[in-house]
């Protein structure tokens, strides 16, 4: 099975969206995580090894705001 979570992100212009994560939650199975974006364009990716994990997942996705057009100008919203 997979666990799905959404983390709220916000652009400096005020536009809000989500970083999505689907991950394998089976015990004793290999690493599998899929990241994506809702309400922003950018690069989703899948991780099958912790060695492939970027230091800054949100920056690696290069989120682009549909409202102002800025790229990598977002942060995690407080409380998310």
Secondary structure, 3 states (H helix, E strand, C coil): CEEEEEEEEEECCCCEEEEEEEEECCCCCCCCEEEEEECEECCCEEECCHHHCCCCHHHHCCCEECCCCCECCEEECCCC
